[in-house]
Amino acid sequence: MKHFLLFYEAGPDYLARRPAYRDAHLEKAWAASERGELVLGGALADPVDGAVLLFRAETREVVEAFAKADPYVVEGLVTGWRVREWTTVAGEAAASPVHPASR
């Protein structure tokens, strides 16, 4: 399994429009979490101008499918998004652990 980061860019009216779509977005996010795909997700703070979601999946297509069907994207609250593979090497959940030679 690999880690992927999904970056969302929020539109100027994101905060005003979010309440109407939040439950549908959260249902989708929690369903992805229950399938073991979404590890963490949430809006950036101060300012609330985007969000970052961490996925664990075999391919980026899992993440792209999530974004394409997310109510925030479909309804235009999120005006741009991108997926980046993240090579995680340290920490309990690292996908590709690398330890120092001294260990």
Residue, then its C-alpha position, 0 to 999 in steps of 0.5 A: m500500500k502507498h500513501f497519497l495526499l489529496f489537496y483541495e483548493a477552496g473557492p471564495d464562498y466555501l465557508a458560506r456554502r459548506p453547511a449545505y453539503r457537509d453531511a454528504h461529504l462526511e458520509k463519503a469520507w467516513a465510508a472511505s475511512e471504514r474501507g481503510e482508504l482514508v486515514l485522515g482528512g480535514a480543512l486547513a485553518d487560519p485561513v480556511d482556504g483548502a483541505v488535505l486528505l491522507f489516503r492509503a491505497e494501491t493506486r492514485e485512482v482510488v483517491e481520484a475517484f473519491a475527489k471526482a465524486d465528492p459533493y464539495v468538488v461536484e458542487g463547486l465548493v472546491t475549485g481545484w484539487r490534486v493528488r500527490e503520492w507521498t513516500t512515507v519512511a518514518g513512523e509506525a504507519a510508514a508505507s516504506p519504512v527506512h531505519p537509520a543504520s545504527r538501529 
